[in-house]
Amino acid sequence: MNSYDVRFWQIETRRGKTVNYRVRWVVTGRRFGDSFTTKELAESYRAKLRAAARRGEGFDTETGLPESMARTLRDVSFYEHCAEFTAATWPVSAAKTRASVIETLIRVVPVVVTDLKGAPERAVLRSALRKELNPGEHAGTSTRKRPGLSAG
């Protein structure tokens, strides 16, 4: 839920073992804040928040961020979503279910990325996905980004 009731506080200097600077703001009565190591970074972040408010963007009442900044937190590529799904289901799934999840994804992902510029051939993509999406102990160890997999 978004709100336009936003107030900004001055940057707070916090002293401890190290000095850090805290940007604080309130969205519909709920306080939010972020800490930075330099005052310049804090001022820059506060300026981004204020600019979003001046543009008339609503601020998310859960995260305290303007729509444009909250959207970037939610942006996940299709491949990242598949990898997270596989990792989440892996520990609680039976062996046959794990195999079914991987087989389903290696058939669906190539269809989704077919029209993207620079997408690899389906056979190459399936082979790469079989290794990359398998979080088991015999999975591929490559951390190299695969072409065509980072598309949203």
Buried (B, 14 or more C-beta within 10 A) or exposed (E): EBBEEBEBEEBEEEEEEEEBBBBBBBBBEEEBEBBBEEEEBBBEBBEBBBEBBEEEBBBBBEEBBBBEBBEEEEEEEBBEEBBEEBEEEBEEBEEEEBEEBBEEBBEEBBEBBEEBEEBBEBEBBBBBBBBBBBBEEEEBEEEEEBBBBEBE
